[in-house]
């Protein structure tokens, strides 16, 4: 039986007015409590690999590799530290010469190479994060699924999740979930124009 090809899953937190970060890369308005953090651990822990841009990689690499060494770290934090260290990572950057923690540096987003990565990835989908790299994947039509976490905040200015671009897609809602802190998960898959989802969770 042929195994299904891994999907590219865009997974990002966003403000109600559509920003993933405010001025000066501010994300202090992100609402992450234990419930949401454990959810992220569970979802990311099932991915076969992560696709990062340089800035996201450097931000994560500055903290997570040793986060579980802190005796004050929570069990959820310690769990994610292990997940992030171990999971394969592809870092798209034209300036980084190398990257640690099970990471491979790739210079450009090449559709044929992305398809080959999807075909050879074993054990889960590919999680995509970072504004610049997400915009390039969207421009090339390489995103299969969207996991958008809408935070209860208005930012006003900053970096938009979806920049102005010549892209269009008809999506189908396959899951929605409200967390206790007010964050709302909206999960969409590619769908035929006019197709409606029923909002139920699917594997």
RODO-2510 file (C-alpha; in nm, 4 decimals, decimal comma):
residues 203
     n   res          X          Y          Z
     1     x     0,0000     0,0000     0,0000
     2     x     0,1411     0,3370    -0,1030
     3     x     0,1921     0,5722     0,1896
     4     x     0,0230     0,9131     0,1521
     5     x     0,2570     1,1971     0,0662
     6     x     0,3371     1,4369     0,3480
     7     x     0,1543     1,7699     0,3392
     8     x     0,2961     2,1189     0,3829
     9     x     0,1116     2,2644     0,6831
    10     x     0,1336     2,6403     0,7408
    11     x     0,1040     2,6805     1,1191
    12     x     0,1040     3,0365     1,2519
    13     x    -0,0383     3,2520     1,5300
    14     x    -0,2131     3,5681     1,4152
    15     x    -0,3872     3,8656     1,5739
    16     x    -0,7531     3,9318     1,5044
    17     x    -0,6475     4,2039     1,2585
    18     x    -0,4195     3,9700     1,0672
    19     x    -0,0663     4,0257     1,2013
    20     x     0,1802     3,7577     1,3090
    21     x     0,3980     4,0136     1,4854
    22     x     0,3796     4,3785     1,5764
    23     x     0,6389     4,6540     1,5226
    24     x     0,9988     4,5507     1,6030
    25     x     0,8948     4,1838     1,5813
    26     x     0,6826     4,2127     1,8961
    27     x     0,4902     3,8941     1,9828
    28     x     0,4237     3,9762     2,3481
    29     x     0,0503     3,9713     2,2681
    30     x     0,0586     3,5972     2,1915
    31     x    -0,1562     3,4132     2,4468
    32     x     0,0209     3,0859     2,5228
    33     x    -0,0877     2,9028     2,8377
    34     x    -0,0357     2,5394     2,9364
    35     x    -0,3369     2,4178     2,7390
    36     x    -0,2241     2,5793     2,4136
    37     x     0,1408     2,4891     2,4697
    38     x     0,0535     2,1214     2,5231
    39     x    -0,1582     2,1316     2,2082
    40     x     0,1407     2,2688     2,0152
    41     x     0,3624     1,9959     2,1579
    42     x     0,1155     1,7312     2,0459
    43     x     0,0764     1,8726     1,6941
    44     x     0,4431     1,9509     1,6272
    45     x     0,5499     1,6216     1,7804
    46     x     0,3582     1,4432     1,5028
    47     x     0,5278     1,6352     1,2214
    48     x     0,7923     1,4626     1,0141
    49     x     0,9993     1,7819     0,9847
    50     x     0,9858     2,1587     1,0325
    51     x     1,0477     2,4184     0,7617
    52     x     1,1889     2,7436     0,9026
    53     x     1,3166     3,0706     0,7693
    54     x     1,6446     3,1993     0,9128
    55     x     1,4950     3,4334     1,1718
    56     x     1,2532     3,1749     1,3118
    57     x     1,5333     2,9191     1,3288
    58     x     1,7675     3,1589     1,5121
    59     x     1,4905     3,2586     1,7530
    60     x     1,4121     2,8955     1,8344
    61     x     1,7771     2,7870     1,8470
    62     x     1,8574     3,0620     2,0967
    63     x     1,6311     2,9055     2,3603
    64     x     1,4929     2,5575     2,2978
    65     x     1,8060     2,3392     2,2733
    66     x     1,8800     2,3889     2,6444
    67     x     1,5383     2,4934     2,7780
    68     x     1,4938     2,1643     2,9624
    69     x     1,8203     2,2187     3,1549
    70     x     1,6478     2,4868     3,3630
    71     x     1,5320     2,3230     3,6883
    72     x     1,2390     2,5668     3,6934
    73     x     1,1177     2,4606     3,3487
    74     x     0,7708     2,3109     3,3362
    75     x     0,7076     1,9578     3,2118
    76     x     0,5495     2,1032     2,8963
    77     x     0,8577     2,3163     2,8291
    78     x     1,0910     2,0210     2,8836
    79     x     0,8818     1,8099     2,6489
    80     x     0,8945     2,0675     2,3681
    81     x     1,2700     2,1163     2,4090
    82     x     1,3188     1,7497     2,3267
    83     x     1,0740     1,7652     2,0372
    84     x     1,2471     2,0657     1,8798
    85     x     1,5992     1,9270     1,9222
    86     x     1,5157     1,5915     1,7683
    87     x     1,2828     1,6786     1,4812
    88     x     1,4475     1,7252     1,1389
    89     x     1,4530     2,0896     1,0324
    90     x     1,5029     2,2580     0,6958
    91     x     1,6227     2,6185     0,7273
    92     x     1,5768     2,8362     0,4193
    93     x     1,8487     3,1014     0,4201
    94     x     2,0908     3,2617     0,1755
    95     x     2,3181     3,3844     0,4542
    96     x     2,3505     3,0981     0,7036
    97     x     2,6435     2,8712     0,6277
    98     x     2,5289     2,5945     0,8600
    99     x     2,2679     2,5167     1,1251
   100     x     2,2747     2,2844     1,4241
   101     x     2,0215     2,0638     1,5993
   102     x     1,9334     1,8230     1,3175
   103     x     1,8994     2,1088     1,0674
   104     x     1,9794     2,1387     0,6973
   105     x     2,0320     2,4762     0,5280
   106     x     1,8672     2,5236     0,1878
   107     x     1,9199     2,8394    -0,0177
   108     x     1,5975     2,8685    -0,2199
   109     x     1,2453     2,7285    -0,2285
   110     x     1,2464     2,5056    -0,5372
   111     x     0,9102     2,3345    -0,6019
   112     x     1,0709     2,0139    -0,7345
   113     x     1,2900     1,9892    -0,4256
   114     x     0,9927     2,0517    -0,1963
   115     x     0,7977     1,7737    -0,3674
   116     x     1,0926     1,5374    -0,3282
   117     x     1,1104     1,6277     0,0423
   118     x     0,7375     1,5547     0,0801
   119     x     0,7832     1,2159    -0,0875
   120     x     1,0743     1,1063     0,1294
   121     x     0,9501     1,2410     0,4642
   122     x     0,8439     0,9555     0,6901
   123     x     0,6207     0,9777     0,9936
   124     x     0,4243     1,2981     0,9505
   125     x     0,3557     1,6192     0,7645
   126     x     0,5895     1,9170     0,7245
   127     x     0,5259     2,2154     0,9515
   128     x     0,5908     2,5540     0,7891
   129     x     0,6527     2,8666     0,9968
   130     x     0,7888     3,2175     0,9410
   131     x     0,6475     3,5135     0,7495
   132     x     0,8997     3,5389     0,4682
   133     x     0,9273     3,1700     0,3933
   134     x     0,5504     3,1210     0,4229
   135     x     0,4955     3,3984     0,1661
   136     x     0,7292     3,2221    -0,0780
   137     x     0,5558     2,8864    -0,0299
   138     x     0,2192     3,0565    -0,0826
   139     x     0,3423     3,2330    -0,3964
   140     x     0,4518     2,8997    -0,5404
   141     x     0,1274     2,7239    -0,4441
   142     x     0,3037     2,4798    -0,2117
   143     x     0,0822     2,5020     0,0990
   144     x    -0,1579     2,2094     0,1452
   145     x    -0,3106     2,2937     0,4826
   146     x    -0,3481     2,6018     0,7024
   147     x    -0,3510     2,5954     1,0832
   148     x    -0,4203     2,9526     1,1886
   149     x    -0,4337     3,0336     1,5614
   150     x    -0,6255     3,3595     1,6047
   151     x    -0,5217     3,5378     1,9253
   152     x    -0,7608     3,7767     2,1014
   153     x    -0,5576     4,0891     2,0277
   154     x    -0,5480     4,3846     1,7896
   155     x    -0,1965     4,4838     1,6849
   156     x    -0,2572     4,7639     1,4342
   157     x     0,0781     4,7462     1,2525
   158     x     0,3493     4,4914     1,1862
   159     x     0,3957     4,1848     0,9677
   160     x     0,0856     4,0413     0,8073
   161     x     0,0308     3,6682     0,7822
   162     x    -0,0894     3,7023     0,4226
   163     x     0,0844     3,9852     0,2345
   164     x    -0,0601     4,1357    -0,0797
   165     x     0,0231     3,8968    -0,3613
   166     x    -0,1141     3,7429    -0,6777
   167     x    -0,2435     3,4341    -0,5028
   168     x    -0,5910     3,2927    -0,4664
   169     x    -0,7169     2,9728    -0,3103
   170     x    -1,0509     2,8219    -0,2219
   171     x    -1,0280     2,6579     0,1203
   172     x    -1,2369     2,4095     0,3131
   173     x    -1,2769     2,4388     0,6918
   174     x    -1,2067     2,0984     0,8483
   175     x    -1,1604     2,1917     1,2140
   176     x    -1,2217     2,4741     1,4562
   177     x    -1,1464     2,4834     1,8262
   178     x    -1,1687     2,7473     2,0987
   179     x    -0,9038     2,7298     2,3715
   180     x    -0,9709     2,8444     2,7250
   181     x    -0,7538     3,1556     2,6838
   182     x    -0,9592     3,2810     2,3881
   183     x    -0,7299     3,1629     2,1081
   184     x    -0,9251     3,0078     1,8195
   185     x    -0,7789     2,7424     1,5902
   186     x    -0,9042     2,7486     1,2312
   187     x    -0,7775     2,4602     1,0181
   188     x    -0,8327     2,4672     0,6437
   189     x    -0,7441     2,2381     0,3573
   190     x    -0,7382     2,3121    -0,0116
   191     x    -1,0894     2,2710    -0,1565
   192     x    -1,2855     2,3207    -0,4708
   193     x    -1,4317     2,6671    -0,5192
   194     x    -1,7598     2,6965    -0,3331
   195     x    -1,7016     2,3826    -0,1289
   196     x    -1,8002     2,4143     0,2360
   197     x    -1,6564     2,2229     0,5291
   198     x    -1,8661     2,0979     0,8173
   199     x    -1,6276     2,2290     1,0836
   200     x    -1,5671     1,8861     1,2330
   201     x    -1,2256     1,7548     1,3333
   202     x    -1,0662     1,5081     1,0948
   203     x    -0,7438     1,3094     1,1199
***
